[in-house]
Amino acid sequence: QVQLVESGGGLVQAGDSLKLSCVASGRTFSTYSMAWFRQAPGKEREFVASISWIVVTTDYGDSVKGRFTISRDNAKNTVYLQMNALKPEDTAVYYCAGRGRLAGPTPWHSDYDSWGQGTQVTVSS
């Protein structure tokens, strides 16, 4: 497993942008598929985006397609989530997740073995 620490959350207005970062410890980050999930109060954890470890392919949840972009910098052990055109319904705690052992990314949170502590994103209308 890797240790994950998210940052970059905050309070913004609808239409604003925000960029989340997730820094991983350890030497095996480049072999991890990474993802972002979010959870709003009273709701289930929702898939936001994922990025593979080798051939850099990405996937997005339907609610964020065209607005959010996931990327990674293996030299910095960091995965990013650029969030544009934010909406009040994007308000949630955002979690970074990692899936090791050279496994590909999936949209199911149960497939991920490493999790960060979460960072709060609040979008006001």
C-alpha positions in Angstrom: 0.0 0.0 0.0 0.9 3.6 -0.4 0.1 6.5 2.0 -2.1 9.2 0.3 -2.6 12.8 1.4 -5.0 15.0 -0.4 -5.0 18.8 -0.5 -6.5 21.7 -2.3 -10.1 21.6 -1.2 -12.0 24.7 -0.1 -15.1 26.9 -0.5 -15.7 28.3 -3.9 -18.6 29.8 -5.8 -20.5 28.1 -8.6 -18.6 28.3 -11.9 -15.2 28.5 -10.2 -12.3 26.1 -10.6 -10.4 24.2 -8.1 -7.4 21.8 -8.3 -7.0 18.9 -5.9 -3.7 17.2 -5.3 -2.9 13.8 -3.8 0.7 13.0 -2.9 1.7 9.4 -2.4 4.5 8.0 -0.3 6.6 5.1 -1.4 8.5 4.0 -4.5 5.7 2.1 -6.2 3.4 5.0 -7.1 4.1 4.6 -10.8 2.6 1.1 -10.6 -0.6 2.2 -9.1 -3.8 3.0 -10.9 -5.3 6.1 -9.2 -8.8 7.4 -8.8 -10.8 10.1 -7.2 -14.1 9.4 -5.4 -16.4 11.8 -3.5 -19.0 11.4 -0.9 -21.7 13.9 0.0 -23.6 13.8 3.4 -26.2 11.0 3.3 -25.0 9.7 0.0 -22.9 6.8 -1.2 -19.3 7.2 -2.3 -19.3 8.2 -6.0 -16.8 7.5 -8.6 -15.3 10.8 -10.1 -12.3 9.9 -12.2 -9.5 7.4 -12.7 -6.2 7.1 -14.4 -4.2 4.0 -15.3 -0.6 3.3 -14.2 1.0 2.4 -17.6 -0.8 3.5 -20.7 -2.3 6.7 -19.4 -5.9 6.2 -20.0 -8.6 8.1 -18.0 -12.2 7.6 -17.2 -14.8 9.9 -15.6 -18.1 9.7 -13.9 -21.0 10.9 -16.0 -21.7 13.9 -13.7 -18.2 15.4 -14.2 -17.4 14.5 -17.8 -16.2 17.6 -19.7 -15.6 19.6 -16.5 -13.1 17.6 -14.5 -9.6 16.4 -15.6 -7.5 13.8 -13.8 -3.7 13.7 -14.4 -0.6 12.3 -12.7 3.0 13.2 -12.4 4.9 10.0 -11.4 8.1 12.0 -10.8 6.3 13.8 -8.0 4.2 10.9 -6.8 1.2 13.1 -7.3 -2.2 12.7 -8.9 -4.3 15.8 -9.6 -8.0 16.6 -10.2 -8.7 19.8 -12.1 -12.3 20.8 -11.5 -13.8 23.5 -13.7 -17.3 24.9 -13.9 -18.1 23.7 -10.4 -21.7 23.3 -9.3 -23.3 23.2 -5.9 -24.0 19.5 -6.4 -20.2 18.9 -6.6 -20.1 19.6 -2.9 -18.6 16.6 -1.1 -15.5 15.2 0.6 -13.1 14.1 -2.2 -11.0 11.1 -1.6 -7.9 9.9 -3.5 -7.6 6.2 -3.9 -4.9 3.8 -5.2 -5.0 0.3 -6.6 -1.7 -1.5 -6.7 -0.2 -4.7 -8.0 -0.2 -3.4 -11.6 -4.0 -3.6 -11.6 -6.0 -1.4 -13.9 -8.4 1.3 -12.7 -12.1 0.7 -12.1 -15.0 2.8 -11.0 -15.7 0.7 -7.9 -14.3 1.9 -4.6 -14.1 -1.6 -3.2 -11.3 -2.4 -5.7 -8.9 0.2 -4.2 -6.6 -0.7 -1.4 -5.2 2.7 -0.4 -7.1 5.8 0.6 -6.4 9.3 1.7 -8.2 11.1 4.5 -10.3 13.2 2.2 -10.5 16.9 1.5 -13.7 19.0 1.6 -15.0 20.8 -1.4 -17.9 23.2 -0.9 -19.5 25.0 -3.9 -21.9 27.8 -3.0 -24.6 28.9 -5.4 
